[in-house]
Amino acid sequence: MGKVQVSKDENRADKLKAFDRLLTIMDELRENCPWDKKQTIESIRHLTIEETYELSDAIIEGDLEEIKKELGDLMLHNVFYARIA
């Protein structure tokens, strides 16, 4: 079996720092924001569905900037679900 070539991401450290900031913000929101505190997996489900449709629309329209935005929104939802769980 051959080795898999992985290109070096010059911005990896910055991306990891940004993701760490996202995790910190989510922790702070869950601890301090009344709305975030009371959310459950079930209560944010419809919001995730809405974001998924928005991503789908951006893909259909070929709008790369909007795709990036909606992927970011869904990433936030994934972090939110992980924090709730």
trRosetta pair geometry for C-beta under 8 A, 3 or more apart (Angstrom, degrees):
i j d omega theta_ij theta_ji phi_ij phi_ji
8 12 7.8 -87 -179 -18 67 127
9 12 4.2 106 89 -56 106 94
9 15 7.3 -26 139 11 136 140
11 14 4.8 -53 -172 45 80 116
11 15 5.7 84 127 -28 89 100
12 15 5.6 -59 -147 37 31 111
12 16 6.2 30 157 -18 67 106
13 16 5.8 -53 -146 36 30 110
13 17 6.4 32 153 -19 63 106
14 17 5.6 -54 -148 37 31 113
14 18 6.3 32 152 -20 65 105
15 18 5.6 -52 -147 36 32 112
15 19 6.4 30 153 -17 65 104
16 19 5.7 -53 -146 37 32 109
16 20 6.3 37 152 -21 64 105
17 20 5.6 -52 -148 35 31 114
17 21 6.5 36 150 -22 63 103
18 21 5.5 -50 -152 32 34 115
18 22 6.7 39 148 -21 63 100
19 22 5.4 -46 -152 31 38 116
19 23 6.6 39 150 -18 65 101
20 23 5.7 -51 -151 35 34 112
20 24 6.4 36 150 -20 65 105
21 24 5.6 -53 -148 37 33 113
21 25 6.3 35 154 -20 66 105
22 25 5.8 -54 -146 36 30 111
22 26 6.4 29 155 -18 64 106
22 75 7.5 -29 -171 131 161 111
22 76 7.1 -125 -161 -101 118 74
22 79 6.0 -126 143 -84 111 172
23 26 5.8 -54 -148 36 30 111
23 27 6.4 33 153 -20 64 104
23 79 6.5 -134 -94 -153 62 127
24 27 5.7 -53 -150 34 31 112
24 28 6.4 29 153 -17 65 106
25 28 5.7 -56 -149 38 32 111
25 29 6.2 32 154 -19 66 106
26 29 5.7 -53 -145 37 32 111
26 30 6.3 31 157 -18 65 107
26 76 7.7 176 -82 -154 114 74
26 79 5.1 -135 -64 138 162 117
26 80 6.3 -143 -141 -84 122 59
26 83 5.1 -150 149 -53 121 154
27 30 5.9 -58 -148 37 28 109
27 31 6.3 16 157 -11 64 113
27 83 6.9 -154 -81 -131 56 129
28 31 5.9 -65 -146 43 28 105
28 32 5.7 -18 172 17 68 121
28 33 7.9 69 127 -16 67 97
29 32 6.6 -77 -125 54 20 83
29 33 4.6 -17 -161 13 68 128
29 36 4.2 126 152 -49 94 178
30 33 7.4 -14 -59 41 14 91
30 36 5.3 -109 -89 138 43 115
30 37 6.3 113 -169 -91 48 56
30 83 5.5 -145 -55 154 151 132
30 84 7.8 -161 -118 -75 129 60
31 37 7.5 65 -132 -89 8 100
32 36 7.9 28 67 57 54 124
32 37 7.9 -163 62 -53 14 111
33 36 3.9 60 80 19 114 111
33 37 6.3 -177 85 -20 56 85
34 37 5.6 -54 -145 30 28 117
34 38 6.7 12 165 -10 62 109
35 38 6.6 -72 -156 38 26 99
35 39 7.0 37 151 -40 63 102
36 39 5.8 -46 -154 8 37 117
38 43 7.6 -21 125 62 77 173
39 43 5.0 -142 -149 81 66 124
39 44 5.3 42 -173 -43 123 109
39 80 7.3 -28 109 178 144 118
39 84 6.8 -90 107 -92 90 128
40 43 4.6 92 45 4 77 102
40 44 7.3 -172 77 1 39 84
40 84 6.5 128 -148 -163 37 138
41 44 6.9 -73 -152 43 25 94
41 45 6.8 51 150 -57 61 95
41 81 6.0 65 -117 -133 91 86
41 84 5.5 171 -59 110 76 145
41 85 7.0 53 -68 -65 123 85
42 45 5.6 -30 -155 -12 35 121
44 47 4.9 -54 -167 40 68 119
44 48 6.1 72 136 -26 84 98
44 77 6.8 179 147 -140 125 94
44 80 6.3 -91 131 126 173 137
44 81 7.5 -142 79 -73 131 79
44 84 8.0 -166 20 -37 131 154
45 48 5.8 -58 -154 33 33 111
45 49 6.6 33 151 -19 66 104
46 49 5.5 -49 -149 34 37 115
46 50 6.5 42 150 -22 65 102
47 50 5.5 -50 -151 33 34 115
47 51 6.5 34 151 -17 65 103
47 77 7.1 -174 108 -107 99 121
48 51 5.7 -52 -148 37 34 111
48 52 6.3 38 151 -23 65 104
48 74 7.3 84 -148 -125 81 76
48 77 4.8 128 -104 -167 97 151
48 81 8.0 34 -79 -53 146 121
49 52 5.6 -53 -150 33 32 115
49 53 6.6 32 152 -17 64 102
50 53 5.9 -55 -153 35 32 110
50 54 6.5 33 149 -19 65 105
51 54 5.5 -52 -149 36 35 115
51 55 6.5 39 151 -20 66 101
51 70 6.2 159 -177 -158 80 85
51 73 4.6 -151 -144 122 128 123
51 74 5.4 167 133 -73 128 76
51 77 6.2 -171 47 -31 157 143
52 55 5.6 -49 -151 34 33 112
52 56 6.5 37 149 -21 63 104
52 74 6.9 84 -79 -97 67 122
53 56 5.4 -50 -148 35 35 116
53 57 6.5 39 152 -21 65 101
54 57 5.7 -49 -149 33 33 113
54 58 6.5 33 152 -18 63 104
54 66 7.9 -122 162 170 90 105
54 70 5.0 -168 110 -115 98 125
54 73 7.3 7 77 62 135 153
55 58 5.7 -56 -150 36 33 111
55 59 6.4 35 152 -21 66 104
55 67 6.7 74 -150 -135 76 62
55 70 3.8 175 -85 137 77 138
55 71 6.6 98 -119 -61 123 59
55 73 7.8 -152 -57 59 102 112
55 74 6.4 -1 -50 -34 144 132
56 59 5.7 -54 -150 34 32 112
56 60 6.4 32 153 -18 65 105
57 60 5.7 -55 -149 36 32 112
57 61 6.2 21 155 -11 66 111
57 66 7.9 -66 98 137 87 138
58 61 5.8 -61 -144 45 30 106
58 63 4.8 -92 -155 64 79 102
58 66 3.8 -153 -125 112 122 109
58 67 4.5 177 130 -70 125 62
58 69 7.6 -175 -100 54 161 94
58 70 5.3 -173 12 2 147 140
59 62 7.5 31 179 -72 31 36
59 67 6.1 88 -74 -102 65 113
61 66 7.1 14 73 57 127 144
63 66 3.9 26 115 26 121 117
63 67 6.3 160 92 -22 64 83
64 67 5.3 -49 -144 33 34 117
64 68 6.5 38 156 -20 65 100
65 68 5.8 -50 -154 32 32 112
65 69 6.6 33 148 -19 63 105
66 69 5.4 -50 -148 35 37 115
66 70 6.2 32 155 -15 68 106
67 70 6.0 -59 -145 41 28 105
67 71 6.2 31 155 -20 65 107
68 71 5.8 -55 -146 37 28 112
68 72 6.5 32 152 -21 62 105
69 72 5.7 -57 -157 34 30 114
69 73 6.6 32 148 -20 65 103
70 73 5.3 -45 -148 32 39 115
70 74 6.4 37 153 -15 66 102
71 74 5.7 -54 -148 40 33 109
71 75 6.3 41 149 -25 65 102
72 75 5.4 -48 -147 31 33 115
72 76 6.6 37 152 -20 63 100
73 76 5.7 -52 -156 32 33 113
73 77 6.7 34 146 -18 64 102
74 77 5.3 -48 -149 34 40 115
74 78 6.5 45 150 -22 67 99
75 78 5.6 -49 -151 33 34 113
75 79 6.5 33 151 -16 65 103
76 79 5.7 -55 -149 38 33 110
76 80 6.2 37 150 -23 65 107
77 80 5.3 -53 -146 36 33 116
77 81 6.4 35 155 -19 66 102
78 81 5.8 -51 -148 35 31 110
78 82 6.4 30 153 -18 64 106
79 82 5.6 -54 -147 38 32 112
79 83 6.2 33 153 -21 66 106
80 83 5.7 -55 -147 36 29 111
80 84 6.4 29 154 -19 64 105
81 84 5.7 -55 -148 36 31 110
81 85 6.2 25 157 -15 66 109
82 85 5.9 -58 -144 40 29 108
